[in-house]
Amino acid sequence: MSGTENKSSQFDTVAWGVAIAFIGLLTFAIVIPNLAKQTASARPCIANLRELDSAKQQWAVEHGKTNGAVCIESDIKRFVKLDSEGNLPKCPLGGIYTIGKVGENPTCSLGRTNYSHVLP
């Protein structure tokens, strides 16, 4: 093998390394902002879920309910900060909240696809 052929193969290896590194950086440039956006929108959702859970617990104590008792929106409205129209808080990404039974965490419909919309 001559020196020219060796330099050519070294150049090919470096070129491939640079190309792979560029693709990796491009991927991170796309993925990281999307992840940050999802995480940022999940924080208010989790805060809402915590507030709904607290309201459900307060309602249960006040009415002598035990685990498994069915709780609906109208039961907890007075324990939650309502929006200007008198509705319970909403998920910032449009998920639907399910209050659930006493002893169960309330859920967001986006929690099935986006695990950051779930109470820890």
Secondary structure, DSSP 8 states (H G I E B T S, - for coil): --HHHHHHHHHHHHHHHHHHHHHHHHHHHHHHHHHHHHHHHHHHHHHHHHHHHHHHHHHHHHHT--TT-B--HHHHGGGS---TTS-----TT---EE--BTTS--EEGGGGT-GGGS--
